[in-house]
Amino acid sequence: MAIKGTDIVKRLPEGGKKNCKECGLPTCFAFAMKLASGGSAIEKCPYISPEVRSGLEDALAPPIRPVTIGTGANALVVGDETVLYRHEKTFVHQPGIAVLIADDESVEAVEGKIRKLKELKFGWVGQTLRADLLALQNKSGDPAKFTAIVNKVLPEVDCPLMLISQDTDALLAAHALCAGRKPLLYPVTAQNLEKVISAVKAKAAVLAVKGAGVESLVHLTKRLKEAGLEDILLDPGSRDLQSAVRDQTLIRRAALKQGFRALGYPTIAFPCFMTSDRRRETLLASMFIPKYAAVIVLSDIDEHSLLPLLVQRLNTYTDPRIPMSMEEKIYPINNPDAGSPVLITANWALTYFIVASEVEASKVPAWLCVKEAGGLGVLTAWAAGKFSGDSIAPFIRKCGIEGMVNHRRLVIPGKVARIRNELAEALPDWQIIVGPGDANEIPAYLPALVKSWKG
Amino acid sequence: MDYKAPLETYTGKIKEVVIGRGPKAIKIGGESILPLHYFEGAAARRPVVALEIDDSGAAGWTEWAVEPYQDVVSDPLKWAGKCLELGADLVCLHLESTDPQGANRPAAEAAALVRRLVKEIDAPLIVYGCGDDKKDVEVLVAVAEACRGENLLLGPAVKENYTDIARAVAENGHCIIAQTPIDINLEKELNVKLLKQLPPERIVIDPLSSALGYGMEYSFTIMERTRQVGVVYGDMAMQMPIIADLGRECWKTNQARADREQGMLWESITAMNLLLAGADILVLRHPDNCRLLKEAIEGKL
């Protein structure tokens, strides 16, 4: 529900007919159009009244407020989403994954979780994937224990922090220990709202409000906004899959389709409080990734549960219009040597994944040369002129494969058998072999090929 | 400004497809809401979960996915029974051994097997050919004829081979799986062509299911768009139920092969996503995941 330039111009001085040019643009109409597209700032107009200005600022603000948790290089920005479905445009700010530590856990458990948060990192399509936040929960009910764990953790981690306590005094005391790091505080409810407002300064915390149902959040966020506290996350309190789908959908729609400001904030989800079974918890977290959560709190992380969630998050938040691509280089598979076969393919990440995993499954050591092709698959890349004999030949010459193998045999994808002759002309010292048309034939094909060379 | 819940009403309705016959028939589809949007209207019925079996003794299956069936994989009949015992709503048979690049089992043998299965097991049956365009025509036509009147869900029919398969499906009283390679335009084109041979109540869409990390988001988005086009915009050529045959894709990934729990999650997370996107039939391999996804569908998770 973004405001249009034609609506803005009516609110400008003299109904948008002043045309003083002091903003640097030739007309008020041009200025209004710039404002609507985010290309100018309201301050540029010297004649606008404060009321109109604040009204316009409100109308021009993103429908879901961008919220930064933490400070410095590891700060996490969430929110500022503009669509309900990724195919409409793209989801932009990946949800933060938080690991929960309760203050009644054993020292070993606490240290184990901190270590996992720091050390669990995965390389995936050229990116490094990892969890983002540490959540500390005052589960013991003892404020002293809570303070102790906050003090213990503070020097150990530099990621954004979340503090959780049902005891508002304990929550605020813990916040005072780390206000400079702009932690996330939870829960802010109808009961402790005024107390939190009087204790927390703007920019010193992100406040996660908890309600019972979507509607109950409205008066909480309105009051916080009045008090100048706008870094807010929403928890409608739903604790099962289908109610969560409902509430997340309603909040996102209210913000985007109704332009309802009081719900125009990112949401937080707690799979950790929805089940005690880790597999179910991971599955619930996986629902929250496409269903709009901006922070997802998990009771623990392990390699096997974190990797799939992070891959899912990456995939869900990739721009559906831009293919994922691999770096142009030679990928060794199954420890190849100078006698191992050389294969070439295009650099769409999915093409690479499928081919690489089939080569791996063949158990034959091989060199997989991935050629830059605009992130396209083999056939599309060929059609676009990016996987032709003329462009593959120079790549083979310069990529270094000629110094790595003692033979000159190159296997090309069967889908582009037609480039064989032009490639053979461009690489006269190489024997060009047409491989299978489908990657799933590789495990049968490669061993036979290698055997035929030996035989 | 007061809050008014942004509920939506939908004009389109997904067709009801019946699979199987008599007391063991199952209806799928029929919903006129977006996936899991039970807060916006009742669904005539909820998605179902099938477990996969094959006729090659689970050749190439990851060990964690075979474990629950260890003692029965050599006998598809017992294997199918076990799937139902373990909670599957229906059984999905892949005729792997008909693959010309593999065992190349003749169509008649495959048809005899399906006929035996459909007579014996106590649930509807989905039958997939091996995926070879030409061989699938032979096999699926033979299966359709041998199981006349049993109302199987048969496929894949693809743009290269749909005519003969659709004819056999229509003449012998079955339903068809319309498969296209993750492309919504090709999907609609094939549906439109099939509608000349079959009523929409006999078609199930298979937009291809990719595994997490291997293109799942493309499958997700195609299914999500298909369902929106059908329910929100009322496009009659896109109002068929969707099948997500995802188990096999997930279990063949390196990630699923590397670690049991990771494999379990690779399959269940992919299934969860495609359920959210709009799948009406989820085809899985592991019975524990079947139970989990049924919990999600029934509102118990």
Interface residues (C-beta under 8 A of the other chain):
Chain A: Y85 R86 H87 W124 V214 E215 V218 D240 L241 Q242 V245 R246 T249 L250 R253 A254 K257 Q258 F260 R261 A262 L263 T275 R279 R280 T282 L283 L284 S286 M287 P290 K291 D302 E303 H304 S305 L307 P308 L309 V311 Q312 N315 T316 T318 P320 L350 F353 I354 S357 E360 E441 A444
Chain B: M1 Y3 K4 A5 P6 L7 E8 L36 H37 Y38 F39 Q101 S210 L212 G213 Y214 G215 M216 E217 Y218 F220 T221 E224 R225 Q228 K252 T253 N254 Q255 D259 E261 Q262 M264 L265 W266 S268 I269 M272 N273 L276 L292 E295 A296 G299 L301
